[in-house]
Amino acid sequence: MSKKELNNNTKLSFRTILLRSILYVIIIPTAVMFLLVGGFYLKADIEANQAQATMKTYLQNKYNEEFIVEKPERKSSGLGVEGVLAANAYPIRDPHIRFSVNTSSNGNQDNYPGVIWSRSQNDKLIKDHIINNSWAQTDITVSLTDNRAQSLSGTPKTYEEAIASYGKDIHYIISVNRNTNQLAVDNQDRYYLMSLIRYINQQKVGYRIIHYSIHDTKMDTDIVCNIQVEGTRLLDEKQANECFRKEGVSDERY
């Protein structure tokens, strides 16, 4: 064999070795990785589709009406923690009533009735000029304790009917958020808080909660007032004058 042929064979062997090295070190591991990742997402997609169908059947059987359930996502999961598959849903008759539904090995849960009651109370308080969104963004949230909520079925009751039936299990929460560029409690904050205390005291519920926050957009700091009572006790109107304090500083009142 000539020296020239030997050199060509040596070069060919070197190229072959190089190509095999690339194949083993880069291409095969990359292909395996793509297969594993693709399999994971495929499994997650199948799981989400199954959960979506389960949620839809659960809601329709529970409330006797048709619902649209959006694609679920897994939440609150981690190492050794199952988490839940959660989705947004709404009744076909009214797409504006958007609520959450989730499923796990512990069963299904939703907050459909609470969203209906919350919307009716927000509408009522705006109509009756109790909520003043031009001063501060205000939102009413009405919800049931978990055990009571999961025992409900059939067409949801109105807010008034729910109060009469299981008011002691209802949480009534008023959240107020006012943005400002000068962190201070205005007298109108106190008057507004007092009017909300008077209204929430009229509700025959088991839990009364008001969260009032004044946020300084320049300094990114807050003055907050958090008050709550349980059972038949009422919120104290005097708290409108003494509960505001800088967030994180318990002894600095305003």
Backbone torsions as a table, in degrees:
resi	resn	phi	psi	omega
1	MET	NA	134.9	-178.1
2	SER	-74.2	162.9	178.5
3	LYS	-64.2	-34.7	-179.0
4	LYS	-65.1	-43.5	179.3
5	GLU	-65.5	-37.1	178.7
6	LEU	-63.0	-42.7	179.1
7	ASN	-62.9	-41.0	179.5
8	ASN	-64.5	-41.6	178.4
9	ASN	-65.3	-37.2	177.8
10	THR	-63.8	-43.6	178.5
11	LYS	-62.8	-42.9	-179.9
12	LEU	-61.9	-42.0	179.3
13	SER	-64.0	-40.6	179.3
14	PHE	-63.4	-42.8	178.9
15	ARG	-65.4	-39.3	179.3
16	THR	-63.3	-44.6	178.9
17	ILE	-62.0	-41.7	-179.7
18	LEU	-63.4	-46.0	180.0
19	LEU	-63.5	-40.4	178.3
20	ARG	-65.5	-37.1	178.4
21	SER	-62.9	-44.0	178.0
22	ILE	-61.9	-41.6	179.8
23	LEU	-60.9	-47.8	-176.5
24	TYR	-73.0	-38.2	-172.3
25	VAL	-86.3	-33.3	-172.5
26	ILE	-115.2	-56.3	-169.6
27	ILE	-67.9	-48.7	-177.2
28	ILE	-64.5	-49.6	177.5
29	PRO	-58.7	-38.6	179.2
30	THR	-64.0	-42.8	179.3
31	ALA	-63.1	-42.8	177.9
32	VAL	-61.2	-42.2	179.7
33	MET	-61.8	-44.2	179.6
34	PHE	-63.7	-37.4	178.1
35	LEU	-65.5	-42.2	179.2
36	LEU	-65.2	-46.8	-179.7
37	VAL	-64.3	-43.9	179.1
38	GLY	-61.7	-40.1	177.9
39	GLY	-64.6	-39.0	178.9
40	PHE	-62.7	-47.3	-178.5
41	TYR	-68.3	-34.3	176.9
42	LEU	-64.4	-44.0	177.7
43	LYS	-62.8	-42.5	179.4
44	ALA	-64.0	-38.0	-179.4
45	ASP	-68.1	-41.6	177.3
46	ILE	-63.4	-43.2	179.4
47	GLU	-61.3	-42.9	-179.7
48	ALA	-65.0	-41.5	179.7
49	ASN	-64.8	-39.5	177.9
50	GLN	-65.9	-42.4	179.5
51	ALA	-64.7	-39.4	179.2
52	GLN	-59.1	-45.0	178.4
53	ALA	-65.5	-39.7	179.0
54	THR	-63.6	-43.9	-180.0
55	MET	-62.7	-43.0	-178.8
56	LYS	-62.2	-45.8	178.8
57	THR	-63.6	-43.0	178.9
58	TYR	-58.0	-48.4	-177.9
59	LEU	-65.8	-43.7	-177.9
60	GLN	-66.3	-37.3	177.7
61	ASN	-71.0	-34.4	-176.2
62	LYS	-76.0	-41.0	-172.6
63	TYR	-111.7	0.1	176.6
64	ASN	58.8	40.1	173.8
65	GLU	-151.6	168.5	-175.8
66	GLU	-88.8	140.8	-179.4
67	PHE	-130.5	154.0	166.9
68	ILE	-104.4	126.5	178.1
69	VAL	-114.5	122.6	178.3
70	GLU	-76.0	168.8	-174.5
71	LYS	-65.5	128.7	-178.1
72	PRO	-72.9	157.3	173.1
73	GLU	-130.4	145.9	178.5
74	ARG	-79.4	132.9	-178.2
75	LYS	-134.0	156.5	176.3
76	SER	58.9	28.8	178.2
77	SER	-103.1	161.7	179.6
78	GLY	-176.8	-163.7	-178.9
79	LEU	-63.3	112.9	179.6
80	GLY	77.5	4.9	-179.3
81	VAL	-118.8	122.6	-176.4
82	GLU	-68.9	-43.0	-174.7
83	GLY	73.2	-164.1	179.9
84	VAL	-136.1	158.3	168.3
85	LEU	-96.1	118.0	-174.1
86	ALA	-118.4	146.8	-179.8
87	ALA	-147.8	158.8	170.2
88	ASN	-90.3	146.6	-179.5
89	ALA	-144.6	164.2	176.0
90	TYR	-158.5	150.8	177.9
91	PRO	-73.5	144.2	180.0
92	ILE	-59.3	-32.7	-177.3
93	ARG	-68.9	-22.0	-178.4
94	ASP	-153.8	93.3	-178.8
95	PRO	-64.2	-11.5	-179.6
96	HIS	-80.1	-14.5	177.3
97	ILE	-88.2	85.6	-177.2
98	ARG	-99.6	130.0	-177.8
99	PHE	-140.1	174.5	-177.8
100	SER	-108.5	147.8	175.8
101	VAL	-139.3	141.5	178.4
102	ASN	-140.4	159.6	179.8
103	THR	-138.9	146.0	177.7
104	SER	-155.6	-173.3	178.5
105	SER	-66.6	-15.3	178.4
106	ASN	-87.7	-3.5	179.2
107	GLY	118.8	-162.2	-177.9
108	ASN	-112.2	149.3	177.6
109	GLN	-142.4	152.7	176.2
110	ASP	-155.8	166.3	178.5
111	ASN	-125.2	34.0	-177.2
112	TYR	-56.6	-53.6	-179.6
113	PRO	-58.9	-41.6	-179.1
114	GLY	-61.0	-37.5	178.6
115	VAL	-66.6	-38.6	177.3
116	ILE	-62.2	-46.5	-179.2
117	TRP	-66.7	-39.3	179.6
118	SER	-61.6	-44.2	-179.1
119	ARG	-64.5	-42.0	-178.8
120	SER	-65.1	-37.1	179.1
121	GLN	-72.4	-39.8	175.7
122	ASN	-60.0	-45.1	179.8
123	ASP	-62.7	-42.0	-178.4
124	LYS	-65.3	-45.7	-177.0
125	LEU	-68.9	-30.9	174.7
126	ILE	-69.7	-44.4	179.9
127	LYS	-62.3	-38.8	-178.6
128	ASP	-85.9	5.8	178.1
129	HIS	61.0	29.7	174.3
130	ILE	-85.8	-40.9	173.5
131	ILE	-83.2	132.8	178.7
132	ASN	-121.8	82.8	-177.8
133	ASN	-70.9	-15.8	176.4
134	SER	-71.9	-22.0	177.4
135	TRP	-93.1	-47.0	-179.0
136	ALA	-153.2	140.5	178.4
137	GLN	-66.0	121.9	-173.9
138	THR	-126.3	137.1	-177.1
139	ASP	-139.2	136.5	177.7
140	ILE	-103.2	130.6	174.9
141	THR	-122.7	122.4	178.3
142	VAL	-114.8	127.5	-178.8
143	SER	-144.6	164.8	178.3
144	LEU	-108.2	155.1	170.5
145	THR	-60.1	150.0	-172.7
146	ASP	-56.0	-45.3	-177.0
147	ASN	-61.8	-43.9	179.5
148	ARG	-67.4	-41.5	-177.5
149	ALA	-60.4	-40.5	-176.6
150	GLN	-77.1	-12.3	179.3
151	SER	-88.1	-8.9	-177.3
152	LEU	-78.0	150.8	174.0
153	SER	-158.6	166.5	-177.6
154	GLY	81.8	-176.4	179.9
155	THR	-59.7	125.9	-178.8
156	PRO	-58.2	141.7	176.2
157	LYS	-69.4	160.9	170.7
158	THR	-71.6	167.8	179.6
159	TYR	-58.9	-44.1	-178.5
160	GLU	-62.9	-41.1	178.7
161	GLU	-67.0	-38.0	179.8
162	ALA	-65.4	-42.0	178.1
163	ILE	-58.9	-43.3	-178.5
164	ALA	-68.7	-32.3	-175.2
165	SER	-86.5	-43.9	-175.5
166	TYR	-148.4	47.0	-179.3
167	GLY	-58.6	-33.2	-177.2
168	LYS	-66.9	-17.0	179.9
169	ASP	-99.4	7.0	-175.0
170	ILE	-99.8	133.7	171.6
171	HIS	-96.8	127.5	177.1
172	TYR	-116.6	113.5	-173.4
173	ILE	-120.1	128.3	174.0
174	ILE	-111.9	120.5	178.4
175	SER	-111.5	126.7	-178.8
176	VAL	-123.2	131.0	178.5
177	ASN	-133.7	119.7	178.0
178	ARG	-121.1	125.1	176.5
179	ASN	-93.4	141.6	-179.4
180	THR	-150.6	163.2	174.1
181	ASN	-105.8	10.2	176.7
182	GLN	-142.4	108.1	-172.7
183	LEU	-72.3	106.7	178.6
184	ALA	-164.3	155.4	175.8
185	VAL	-93.9	116.4	178.4
186	ASP	-83.5	154.1	176.2
187	ASN	-58.4	-30.9	179.2
188	GLN	-67.0	-28.8	174.0
189	ASP	-61.3	-43.4	-178.6
190	ARG	-68.1	-42.2	179.2
191	TYR	-64.1	-41.9	-178.8
192	TYR	-65.8	-44.7	178.2
193	LEU	-60.4	-41.4	-179.4
194	MET	-63.7	-39.8	179.6
195	SER	-66.6	-35.4	177.8
196	LEU	-70.0	-37.6	176.5
197	ILE	-61.5	-44.1	179.9
198	ARG	-61.2	-39.7	-178.2
199	TYR	-71.5	-46.3	-176.0
200	ILE	-65.9	-28.1	177.4
201	ASN	-67.0	-20.7	179.0
202	GLN	-80.5	-13.5	-177.8
203	GLN	-83.4	127.4	-177.8
204	LYS	-85.5	71.9	-176.5
205	VAL	-122.4	166.7	-177.6
206	GLY	-86.2	-20.2	-176.5
207	TYR	-139.6	121.6	177.9
208	ARG	-115.7	124.9	-175.7
209	ILE	-137.5	133.0	172.2
210	ILE	-127.4	128.0	173.7
211	HIS	-118.9	115.6	-177.2
212	TYR	-118.7	120.9	-176.9
213	SER	-125.4	132.6	173.8
214	ILE	-113.7	116.9	-172.4
215	HIS	-110.7	125.1	174.9
216	ASP	-85.6	110.8	-175.5
217	THR	-71.6	-22.3	-179.9
218	LYS	-83.6	-44.1	-176.9
219	MET	-92.3	-11.8	-177.9
220	ASP	55.5	47.1	176.3
221	THR	-128.3	164.7	-174.6
222	ASP	-135.3	148.5	164.1
223	ILE	-111.1	130.3	-174.2
224	VAL	-129.3	156.1	171.7
225	CYS	-134.9	119.7	178.3
226	ASN	-122.9	118.0	178.9
227	ILE	-134.4	142.3	179.1
228	GLN	-157.9	151.1	175.6
229	VAL	-141.9	161.4	178.4
230	GLU	-122.4	160.7	176.1
231	GLY	70.3	-141.5	-175.5
232	THR	-87.7	-3.3	179.5
233	ARG	-66.5	152.8	179.9
234	LEU	-112.3	154.0	173.5
235	LEU	-69.1	144.0	-178.4
236	ASP	-87.9	121.8	-179.5
237	GLU	-61.7	-25.5	-179.9
238	LYS	-63.7	-22.8	-179.0
239	GLN	-65.2	-18.8	177.9
240	ALA	-63.1	-22.2	-178.1
241	ASN	-99.7	-9.6	-172.7
242	GLU	-134.6	-0.9	-173.7
243	CYS	-92.6	-14.3	-178.8
244	PHE	-71.4	130.8	176.8
245	ARG	-153.2	156.2	-179.3
246	LYS	-67.0	134.8	-176.9
247	GLU	-60.6	130.4	179.4
248	GLY	86.9	-4.9	179.5
249	VAL	-125.4	95.8	-170.3
250	SER	-68.8	-26.0	-175.0
251	ASP	-102.4	9.6	179.1
252	GLU	-105.2	97.4	-175.7
253	ARG	-98.4	161.1	-178.3
254	TYR	-128.3	NA	NA
